[in-house]
Amino acid sequence: MPPPVKHHSKSKVGRRRAHLAKKATNISVCKKCGSPVLGHRACPSCGHYE
């Protein structure tokens, strides 16, 4: 069994962090008033929840 590797190259670290970027938020449109609203939350302008 080889000794444990202690140094990680920049490319190795970059490949590990490739999926850590923030994802864009999914903003949908309220079906009642048409204002933008986040998913699974009540509409901030009219209060409608579907």
N, CA, C and O atoms as a GROMACS GRO file, in nm:
protein
  200
    1MET      N    1   0.085  -0.118   0.000
    1MET     CA    2   0.000   0.000   0.000
    1MET      C    3   0.089   0.124   0.000
    1MET      O    4   0.180   0.134   0.082
    2PRO      N    5   0.064   0.219  -0.090
    2PRO     CA    6   0.151   0.337  -0.098
    2PRO      C    7   0.126   0.432   0.019
    2PRO      O    8   0.020   0.428   0.082
    3PRO      N    9   0.224   0.516   0.046
    3PRO     CA   10   0.204   0.614   0.154
    3PRO      C   11   0.098   0.715   0.113
    3PRO      O   12   0.078   0.738  -0.006
    4PRO      N   13   0.028   0.777   0.208
    4PRO     CA   14  -0.076   0.874   0.175
    4PRO      C   15  -0.018   0.998   0.109
    4PRO      O   16   0.088   1.047   0.147
    5VAL      N   17  -0.089   1.048   0.010
    5VAL     CA   18  -0.045   1.167  -0.061
    5VAL      C   19  -0.088   1.288   0.021
    5VAL      O   20  -0.204   1.300   0.059
    6LYS      N   21   0.005   1.378   0.047
    6LYS     CA   22  -0.026   1.494   0.131
    6LYS      C   23  -0.047   1.620   0.049
    6LYS      O   24  -0.110   1.715   0.096
    7HIS      N   25   0.004   1.623  -0.073
    7HIS     CA   26  -0.007   1.744  -0.154
    7HIS      C   27  -0.111   1.724  -0.262
    7HIS      O   28  -0.109   1.622  -0.332
    8HIS      N   29  -0.201   1.819  -0.279
    8HIS     CA   30  -0.301   1.815  -0.385
    8HIS      C   31  -0.270   1.930  -0.480
    8HIS      O   32  -0.260   2.045  -0.439
    9SER      N   33  -0.255   1.898  -0.607
    9SER     CA   34  -0.223   2.000  -0.706
    9SER      C   35  -0.344   2.092  -0.727
    9SER      O   36  -0.456   2.061  -0.687
   10LYS      N   37  -0.316   2.205  -0.790
   10LYS     CA   38  -0.424   2.302  -0.815
   10LYS      C   39  -0.532   2.243  -0.906
   10LYS      O   40  -0.650   2.271  -0.890
   11SER      N   41  -0.488   2.162  -1.002
   11SER     CA   42  -0.587   2.103  -1.092
   11SER      C   43  -0.672   1.999  -1.021
   11SER      O   44  -0.792   1.987  -1.048
   12LYS      N   45  -0.612   1.926  -0.930
   12LYS     CA   46  -0.687   1.825  -0.854
   12LYS      C   47  -0.791   1.894  -0.765
   12LYS      O   48  -0.905   1.848  -0.756
   13VAL      N   49  -0.752   2.002  -0.700
   13VAL     CA   50  -0.845   2.077  -0.616
   13VAL      C   51  -0.954   2.140  -0.700
   13VAL      O   52  -1.071   2.143  -0.661
   14GLY      N   53  -0.916   2.192  -0.818
   14GLY     CA   54  -1.014   2.254  -0.907
   14GLY      C   55  -1.116   2.153  -0.958
   14GLY      O   56  -1.234   2.186  -0.971
   15ARG      N   57  -1.071   2.032  -0.986
   15ARG     CA   58  -1.165   1.929  -1.032
   15ARG      C   59  -1.261   1.889  -0.920
   15ARG      O   60  -1.378   1.860  -0.946
   16ARG      N   61  -1.214   1.888  -0.798
   16ARG     CA   62  -1.302   1.856  -0.686
   16ARG      C   63  -1.404   1.967  -0.665
   16ARG      O   64  -1.520   1.940  -0.631
   17ARG      N   65  -1.362   2.090  -0.684
   17ARG     CA   66  -1.451   2.204  -0.660
   17ARG      C   67  -1.535   2.242  -0.782
   17ARG      O   68  -1.606   2.342  -0.779
   18ALA      N   69  -1.528   2.162  -0.887
   18ALA     CA   70  -1.599   2.197  -1.010
   18ALA      C   71  -1.750   2.202  -0.991
   18ALA      O   72  -1.818   2.274  -1.064
   19HIS      N   73  -1.803   2.127  -0.896
   19HIS     CA   74  -1.948   2.122  -0.875
   19HIS      C   75  -1.993   2.203  -0.755
   19HIS      O   76  -2.108   2.190  -0.713
   20LEU      N   77  -1.906   2.286  -0.700
   20LEU     CA   78  -1.942   2.364  -0.581
   20LEU      C   79  -1.995   2.503  -0.615
   20LEU      O   80  -2.025   2.581  -0.524
   21ALA      N   81  -2.006   2.536  -0.742
   21ALA     CA   82  -2.055   2.669  -0.779
   21ALA      C   83  -2.203   2.681  -0.742
   21ALA      O   84  -2.277   2.583  -0.744
   22LYS      N   85  -2.244   2.802  -0.710
   22LYS     CA   86  -2.384   2.825  -0.674
   22LYS      C   87  -2.472   2.808  -0.797
   22LYS      O   88  -2.436   2.848  -0.908
   23LYS      N   89  -2.587   2.748  -0.775
   23LYS     CA   90  -2.684   2.728  -0.882
   23LYS      C   91  -2.777   2.850  -0.890
   23LYS      O   92  -2.800   2.918  -0.791
   24ALA      N   93  -2.828   2.875  -1.008
   24ALA     CA   94  -2.923   2.984  -1.026
   24ALA      C   95  -3.056   2.947  -0.963
   24ALA      O   96  -3.099   2.831  -0.971
   25THR      N   97  -3.123   3.043  -0.899
   25THR     CA   98  -3.250   3.016  -0.834
   25THR      C   99  -3.361   3.006  -0.939
   25THR      O  100  -3.361   3.080  -1.038
   26ASN      N  101  -3.454   2.916  -0.916
   26ASN     CA  102  -3.567   2.898  -1.007
   26ASN      C  103  -3.680   2.991  -0.965
   26ASN      O  104  -3.750   2.965  -0.867
   27ILE      N  105  -3.696   3.099  -1.038
   27ILE     CA  106  -3.800   3.197  -1.007
   27ILE      C  107  -3.915   3.172  -1.104
   27ILE      O  108  -3.898   3.178  -1.226
   28SER      N  109  -4.033   3.144  -1.048
   28SER     CA  110  -4.150   3.123  -1.131
   28SER      C  111  -4.241   3.246  -1.123
   28SER      O  112  -4.210   3.343  -1.054
   29VAL      N  113  -4.351   3.240  -1.193
   29VAL     CA  114  -4.444   3.352  -1.200
   29VAL      C  115  -4.571   3.315  -1.125
   29VAL      O  116  -4.621   3.203  -1.140
   30CYS      N  117  -4.623   3.407  -1.045
   30CYS     CA  118  -4.748   3.385  -0.971
   30CYS      C  119  -4.863   3.373  -1.071
   30CYS      O  120  -4.873   3.452  -1.165
   31LYS      N  121  -4.949   3.274  -1.051
   31LYS     CA  122  -5.058   3.251  -1.145
   31LYS      C  123  -5.173   3.350  -1.126
   31LYS      O  124  -5.257   3.366  -1.214
   32LYS      N  125  -5.176   3.416  -1.011
   32LYS     CA  126  -5.283   3.513  -0.985
   32LYS      C  127  -5.247   3.654  -1.032
   32LYS      O  128  -5.322   3.717  -1.106
   33CYS      N  129  -5.130   3.703  -0.987
   33CYS     CA  130  -5.096   3.842  -1.016
   33CYS      C  131  -4.982   3.856  -1.117
   33CYS      O  132  -4.963   3.965  -1.172
   34GLY      N  133  -4.905   3.750  -1.142
   34GLY     CA  134  -4.800   3.756  -1.243
   34GLY      C  135  -4.666   3.807  -1.193
   34GLY      O  136  -4.575   3.828  -1.274
   35SER      N  137  -4.651   3.829  -1.063
   35SER     CA  138  -4.524   3.877  -1.012
   35SER      C  139  -4.429   3.758  -0.988
   35SER      O  140  -4.476   3.646  -0.968
   36PRO      N  141  -4.298   3.781  -0.991
   36PRO     CA  142  -4.204   3.671  -0.969
   36PRO      C  143  -4.209   3.622  -0.824
   36PRO      O  144  -4.222   3.702  -0.731
   37VAL      N  145  -4.198   3.490  -0.807
   37VAL     CA  146  -4.206   3.431  -0.674
   37VAL      C  147  -4.115   3.308  -0.670
   37VAL      O  148  -4.106   3.235  -0.769
   38LEU      N  149  -4.050   3.284  -0.559
   38LEU     CA  150  -3.968   3.166  -0.540
   38LEU      C  151  -4.057   3.044  -0.522
   38LEU      O  152  -4.172   3.056  -0.480
   39GLY      N  153  -4.005   2.927  -0.553
   39GLY     CA  154  -4.081   2.805  -0.542
   39GLY      C  155  -4.112   2.768  -0.397
   39GLY      O  156  -4.031   2.795  -0.308
   40HIS      N  157  -4.225   2.708  -0.374
   40HIS     CA  158  -4.270   2.660  -0.242
   40HIS      C  159  -4.282   2.774  -0.141
   40HIS      O  160  -4.260   2.754  -0.021
   41ARG      N  161  -4.316   2.892  -0.188
   41ARG     CA  162  -4.335   3.007  -0.099
   41ARG      C  163  -4.458   3.084  -0.146
   41ARG      O  164  -4.496   3.079  -0.263
   42ALA      N  165  -4.520   3.156  -0.052
   42ALA     CA  166  -4.635   3.238  -0.087
   42ALA      C  167  -4.590   3.360  -0.166
   42ALA      O  168  -4.478   3.408  -0.149
   43CYS      N  169  -4.676   3.408  -0.252
   43CYS     CA  170  -4.645   3.525  -0.333
   43CYS      C  171  -4.631   3.647  -0.242
   43CYS      O  172  -4.719   3.671  -0.159
   44PRO      N  173  -4.524   3.723  -0.255
   44PRO     CA  174  -4.506   3.838  -0.166
   44PRO      C  175  -4.604   3.953  -0.191
   44PRO      O  176  -4.628   4.034  -0.102
   45SER      N  177  -4.661   3.962  -0.311
   45SER     CA  178  -4.750   4.073  -0.340
   45SER      C  179  -4.897   4.041  -0.310
   45SER      O  180  -4.969   4.124  -0.254
   46CYS      N  181  -4.944   3.919  -0.348
   46CYS     CA  182  -5.086   3.890  -0.327
   46CYS      C  183  -5.109   3.783  -0.220
   46CYS      O  184  -5.221   3.767  -0.173
   47GLY      N  185  -5.004   3.709  -0.182
   47GLY     CA  186  -5.020   3.609  -0.078
   47GLY      C  187  -5.072   3.474  -0.125
   47GLY      O  188  -5.099   3.386  -0.044
   48HIS      N  189  -5.087   3.458  -0.256
   48HIS     CA  190  -5.140   3.332  -0.310
   48HIS      C  191  -5.034   3.223  -0.300
   48HIS      O  192  -4.916   3.248  -0.325
   49TYR      N  193  -5.076   3.102  -0.263
   49TYR     CA  194  -4.984   2.987  -0.257
   49TYR      C  195  -5.046   2.871  -0.330
   49TYR      O  196  -5.161   2.834  -0.304
   50GLU      N  197  -4.972   2.813  -0.422
   50GLU     CA  198  -5.023   2.698  -0.496
   50GLU      C  199  -4.920   2.590  -0.499
   50GLU      O  200  -4.944   2.484  -0.557
   0.00000   0.00000   0.00000
